[in-house]
Amino acid sequence: MFPIFITMICSFVMLLGCADTSEKKIKIGLSISSLRVERWPKDRDIFVEEAEKLGAEVIVQSADEDVNKQNEQAENMITQGVDVLVVIPQDSIAAAQIVKAAHAEGIKVIAYDRLIRDSEPDLYISFDNERVGYLQAEYLIRHKPKGNYFLLGGDPGDNNAQLLREGQLRALQQAIDNGDIQFVADQKHWAVDWDPRDALNKTEQVLTQTNNQIDAVVASNDGTAGGVIQALEGQNLDGKVLVSGQDADIAACQRIVKGTQTMTVYKPIKQLAKEAAHAAVALAKGETVQNANQTVNNGVVDVPSILLTPIQVDKDNLDEVVIKDGFHTREKVYQTQ
């Protein structure tokens, strides 16, 4: 009887030991500035699927382009006990509050696609946005080496918009110095919240001010490019004025086929979202993040960074790059369904 009793006690202790050493399921908070932009639902779905494959649970919140709402949602996820916060900030400076609140609770923060400034995020993962801007303007200047250029920036509160502008100016600087191109509107126009309607209104203003004398528009993403092209259509200038973009949105790809949008910059978001999911799980486990071999200064620190490579896309390589990668189907792009 006594040996049986001892055996039962040992078995119970072993069971307790197993319970104590079992791994707690990792919980990740994904804070998205908005789901109104076409690409963000894709990022979300790929990220969640990959994180779940790695055994993590993901809580997703969208702030609907509201800075205060995003901060409140992040606080709520911190309260729910997430191990890592992945943040697509609505405002690069305001999101510093999220980083500080998370760090106060020992929670790691990844800045996804947009850098968070004035704080110390644990990782920044994005495409090289200065390079994106360079590719936009470089394509246009190669195809329109002289003329009047209209630079339309993205949201002024988004650090990416500033990086894009740096790259755009770097590509255009030689032509500016040579007097080959002139800026209309003195580089002062930015599309608030990346809103296509704001892009439309500002392009209409500039067209009126210049008596339609515009040769190229450096639009910073595909959404704003759509607003620009709508304004050009009103003056029968669509297809005659070069227009850039980025993100390879389905509408932009259709416009490239049609000839009203000149180019876009494709950013393979499948790779970005999967890398971010793996990085989030690694940080939650206290492991070193693979491929974080670069840094980007955010005004406070050099943030460890993973920067992926963007690709110029026009009508000549649209099939080879965007469709072959599975980002859109050929039927949707060419509207043959």
Buried (B, 14 or more C-beta within 10 A) or exposed (E): EEEEEEEEEEEEEEEEEEEEEEEEEBBBBBBBBBBBBBBBEBBBEBBBEBBEEBEBBBBBBBBBBBBEBBBEBBBBBBEEEBBBBBBBBBBBBBBBBBBEBBBEEEBBBBBBBBBBBBBBBBBBBBBBBBBBBBBBBBBBBEEBEBBBBBBBBBBEBBBBBBBBBEBBBBBBEEBBEEEBBEBBBEBEBBBBBBBBBBBBBBBBEBBEEEEBEBBBBBBBBBBBBBBBBBBBEEBEBBBEBBBBBBBBBBBBBBBBBBEBBBBBBBBBBBBBBBBBBBBBBBBBEEEEBEEBEEEBEBEBEEBBBBBBEBBBBBBEBBBEBBBEBEBBEEEEBBEEE
